[in-house]
Amino acid sequence: LVPQQGEGDPDPTDPEVLLSGLTPHELIDGGRTTECHLCGRITRLRDMKAHLAHHNLERLSRKPPAICANRNCGRTLSGGKTANDSSNPLGLCSICFGPLYANVYDPDGKALRRRVERRYLTQLLSGCGKPFCRNTQYCKTAAASAPSDSSSRPPSTTAGILPYIRPLVTNPQENGYWFCVDEISQTRRRLADMLAAEGVYELAWCVAAVEAAGGQLDRAREWLSSWAVRKDEKKN
């Protein structure tokens, strides 16, 4: 603590003091600089309030990030891609889309839909082989570790699987994709779903927060507070 009136403070009638709306001591002391905790920019203390107000306006104008269309994946779409990007027609992240990619001429997407169908058939007939998998409805490996009385146990024959997965292949916009993923991505998606269930932020923001925080829940909440738009703010 220091006295409000210092020896080096300007006169209260100084024009700069009158125009700034600050006391003489605030004007001098506010000339010191510090680092903004949001962007890292070096900012004068007396300008920090306006600087943070700019960050808040910028936050409110942001659109929700595009996330992978795979319901088990906890990644956003990288490189500025959108869910309708021609190079990524399924709206999947590069990790999920990679096994489905083929350098063939397929203007109507029929060949791609067949590859999606085969991916589901492989998951349900053979499983992904990952012991941590929780894709219970669409993977044999995950279904085998589920409770034996589970009512959602998937079919185990090709004849039963084809009608079971047809809605996923023909109408993925409504049903989403359910491909098996790595353990980190699966865990992050579960954390994002938990945050979204609180009802404060949309799922897309929660996925981006958990990804940016490296899977740490406390840091994800801090990211949401600093960068995401709450549902009540969107309505207003």
C-alpha positions as CSV (number, residue, x, y, z in Angstrom):
1,L,0.0,0.0,0.0
2,V,1.2,3.5,-0.9
3,P,-0.2,6.9,-0.2
4,Q,-2.7,8.0,-2.9
5,Q,-0.9,11.4,-3.4
6,G,2.7,11.0,-4.3
7,E,5.4,13.5,-4.8
8,G,5.7,12.8,-8.5
9,D,1.9,12.9,-9.2
10,P,0.7,15.6,-11.7
11,D,-1.5,18.5,-10.7
12,P,-5.2,17.6,-10.4
13,T,-6.0,20.4,-12.9
14,D,-3.6,18.9,-15.5
15,P,-5.5,18.5,-18.8
16,E,-4.4,14.9,-19.2
17,V,-5.8,14.1,-15.7
18,L,-9.1,15.8,-16.5
19,L,-9.5,14.0,-19.8
20,S,-8.5,10.6,-18.5
21,G,-11.1,10.4,-15.8
22,L,-8.4,9.1,-13.4
23,T,-6.9,10.5,-10.3
24,P,-3.4,11.9,-10.7
25,H,-1.9,8.9,-8.8
26,E,-3.8,6.4,-11.0
27,L,-2.6,8.2,-14.1
28,I,1.0,7.8,-13.1
29,D,0.8,4.4,-11.6
30,G,-1.3,3.1,-14.5
31,G,1.5,3.8,-16.8
32,R,3.1,0.6,-15.7
33,T,2.6,-2.4,-17.9
34,T,1.6,-6.0,-17.4
35,E,0.9,-9.1,-19.5
36,C,-2.7,-9.8,-20.5
37,H,-3.6,-13.2,-19.1
38,L,-5.8,-14.0,-22.1
39,C,-3.6,-13.0,-25.1
40,G,-0.2,-12.3,-23.6
41,R,-0.1,-8.8,-24.9
42,I,1.9,-6.2,-22.9
43,T,-0.8,-3.7,-21.8
44,R,-0.7,-0.6,-19.6
45,L,-2.5,-1.0,-16.3
46,R,-4.8,1.9,-16.9
47,D,-5.8,0.5,-20.3
48,M,-6.4,-3.1,-19.0
49,K,-10.1,-2.5,-18.4
50,A,-10.7,-1.4,-22.0
51,H,-8.4,-4.2,-23.2
52,L,-10.4,-6.9,-21.4
53,A,-13.7,-5.4,-22.6
54,H,-12.5,-5.8,-26.1
55,H,-11.7,-9.5,-25.4
56,N,-15.2,-9.9,-24.1
57,L,-16.8,-8.4,-27.2
58,E,-14.6,-10.6,-29.3
59,R,-15.7,-13.6,-27.3
60,L,-19.4,-12.9,-27.8
61,S,-18.9,-12.6,-31.5
62,R,-17.3,-16.0,-31.9
63,K,-19.1,-18.9,-33.6
64,P,-19.0,-22.4,-32.0
65,P,-16.1,-24.4,-33.4
66,A,-16.7,-27.2,-35.9
67,I,-16.2,-30.6,-34.2
68,C,-15.8,-34.1,-35.5
69,A,-19.1,-35.8,-36.5
70,N,-18.0,-39.0,-34.9
71,R,-20.0,-39.1,-31.6
72,N,-17.1,-40.9,-29.9
73,C,-14.4,-38.4,-30.9
74,G,-13.3,-35.4,-28.8
75,R,-11.5,-33.4,-31.5
76,T,-12.4,-30.2,-33.4
77,L,-11.9,-29.9,-37.1
78,S,-8.4,-28.6,-37.7
79,G,-7.0,-26.3,-40.3
80,G,-10.1,-24.1,-40.4
81,K,-12.2,-26.8,-42.0
82,T,-16.0,-26.9,-41.7
83,A,-18.4,-29.8,-41.5
84,N,-19.3,-29.1,-45.2
85,D,-15.7,-28.9,-46.5
86,S,-15.4,-30.7,-49.9
87,S,-12.1,-32.3,-48.8
88,N,-13.9,-33.7,-45.7
89,P,-17.4,-34.5,-46.9
90,L,-18.3,-36.5,-43.8
91,G,-17.4,-33.8,-41.3
92,L,-14.9,-36.0,-39.6
93,C,-11.6,-35.0,-38.2
94,S,-8.5,-36.1,-40.1
95,I,-7.9,-39.0,-37.7
96,C,-11.4,-40.4,-38.0
97,F,-11.6,-39.8,-41.8
98,G,-8.2,-41.2,-42.6
99,P,-9.2,-45.0,-42.7
100,L,-12.1,-44.1,-45.0
101,Y,-10.0,-42.1,-47.5
102,A,-9.4,-43.4,-51.0
103,N,-8.0,-41.6,-54.0
104,V,-10.8,-42.6,-56.4
105,Y,-13.3,-40.7,-58.5
106,D,-16.6,-40.8,-56.6
107,P,-18.8,-37.8,-57.5
108,D,-22.0,-39.2,-55.9
109,G,-20.3,-40.6,-52.8
110,K,-21.5,-44.2,-53.3
111,A,-18.0,-45.7,-52.9
112,L,-17.5,-43.7,-49.7
113,R,-20.8,-44.9,-48.2
114,R,-19.8,-48.5,-48.9
115,R,-16.5,-47.9,-47.1
116,V,-18.5,-46.5,-44.1
117,E,-20.7,-49.6,-44.2
118,R,-17.7,-51.9,-44.2
119,R,-16.2,-50.0,-41.3
120,Y,-19.3,-50.7,-39.2
121,L,-19.4,-54.3,-40.4
122,T,-15.8,-54.7,-39.2
123,Q,-16.5,-53.1,-35.9
124,L,-19.5,-55.3,-35.2
125,L,-18.2,-58.6,-36.6
126,S,-14.6,-58.5,-35.4
127,G,-14.4,-55.5,-33.0
128,C,-11.7,-52.9,-32.7
129,G,-9.6,-55.0,-30.3
130,K,-9.1,-52.0,-27.9
131,P,-9.8,-53.0,-24.3
132,F,-10.8,-49.4,-23.3
133,C,-13.4,-49.1,-26.1
134,R,-16.8,-47.9,-24.9
135,N,-18.5,-47.9,-28.3
136,T,-20.9,-50.5,-26.9
137,Q,-23.7,-50.3,-29.5
138,Y,-21.4,-50.4,-32.6
139,C,-18.4,-52.5,-31.6
140,K,-18.1,-56.1,-30.7
141,T,-15.1,-55.5,-28.4
142,A,-17.0,-52.9,-26.3
143,A,-20.2,-55.0,-26.4
144,A,-18.3,-58.0,-25.0
145,S,-17.3,-56.1,-21.9
146,A,-20.8,-54.6,-21.4
147,P,-23.1,-56.1,-18.8
148,S,-24.6,-59.3,-20.0
149,D,-28.2,-58.1,-19.5
150,S,-27.6,-55.0,-21.7
151,S,-30.7,-54.3,-23.8
152,S,-28.6,-52.4,-26.4
153,R,-26.4,-55.3,-27.3
154,P,-25.8,-55.1,-31.1
155,P,-26.5,-58.0,-33.5
156,S,-23.6,-60.4,-34.2
157,T,-24.5,-61.6,-37.8
158,T,-24.1,-59.8,-41.1
159,A,-27.9,-60.3,-41.8
160,G,-28.7,-58.6,-38.5
161,I,-26.1,-55.9,-38.8
162,L,-27.0,-54.5,-42.2
163,P,-30.5,-53.2,-41.2
164,Y,-29.1,-52.2,-37.8
165,I,-26.5,-49.8,-39.4
166,R,-28.5,-48.7,-42.4
167,P,-29.8,-45.5,-40.6
168,L,-26.2,-44.5,-39.8
169,V,-25.1,-44.9,-43.4
170,T,-28.1,-43.3,-45.1
171,N,-28.8,-40.5,-42.6
172,P,-25.6,-39.6,-40.7
173,Q,-26.7,-36.0,-40.2
174,E,-29.4,-37.1,-37.8
175,N,-27.7,-40.2,-36.3
176,G,-24.1,-39.2,-36.4
177,Y,-21.1,-41.6,-36.9
178,W,-20.1,-44.1,-34.2
179,F,-16.5,-45.1,-35.1
180,C,-14.1,-46.5,-32.5
181,V,-11.4,-44.0,-31.5
182,D,-8.2,-43.9,-29.4
183,E,-8.4,-43.8,-25.6
184,I,-7.4,-40.1,-25.3
185,S,-10.1,-38.9,-27.8
186,Q,-12.7,-41.1,-26.2
187,T,-12.0,-39.8,-22.7
188,R,-12.0,-36.2,-23.8
189,R,-15.4,-36.7,-25.5
190,R,-16.8,-38.1,-22.3
191,L,-15.5,-35.1,-20.4
192,A,-17.0,-32.7,-23.0
193,D,-20.4,-34.5,-22.8
194,M,-20.3,-34.1,-19.0
195,L,-19.6,-30.4,-19.3
196,A,-22.4,-30.0,-21.9
197,A,-24.8,-31.8,-19.7
198,E,-24.5,-29.0,-17.2
199,G,-26.5,-26.9,-19.6
200,V,-24.3,-23.8,-19.6
201,Y,-22.3,-24.2,-22.9
202,E,-23.1,-26.0,-26.2
203,L,-21.3,-29.3,-26.8
204,A,-19.0,-27.8,-29.5
205,W,-17.6,-25.3,-27.0
206,C,-17.0,-28.1,-24.5
207,V,-15.2,-30.3,-27.0
208,A,-12.9,-27.4,-27.9
209,A,-12.3,-26.5,-24.2
210,V,-11.3,-30.1,-23.3
211,E,-9.1,-30.3,-26.3
212,A,-7.4,-27.0,-25.6
213,A,-6.9,-28.0,-21.9
214,G,-5.3,-31.3,-22.8
215,G,-8.1,-33.3,-21.0
216,Q,-7.8,-31.4,-17.7
217,L,-11.3,-30.6,-16.4
218,D,-10.3,-27.5,-14.3
219,R,-8.4,-25.9,-17.2
220,A,-11.3,-26.7,-19.5
221,R,-13.7,-24.7,-17.3
222,E,-11.2,-21.8,-17.3
223,W,-11.0,-21.9,-21.1
224,L,-14.8,-21.9,-21.3
225,S,-15.0,-18.9,-19.0
226,S,-12.5,-17.0,-21.1
227,W,-13.4,-17.9,-24.7
228,A,-16.8,-19.6,-25.0
229,V,-20.3,-18.1,-25.4
230,R,-22.8,-19.2,-22.8
231,K,-26.2,-20.3,-23.9
232,D,-27.9,-17.4,-22.1
233,E,-25.6,-14.9,-23.8
234,K,-26.4,-16.4,-27.2
235,K,-30.1,-15.8,-26.6
236,N,-29.6,-12.2,-25.6
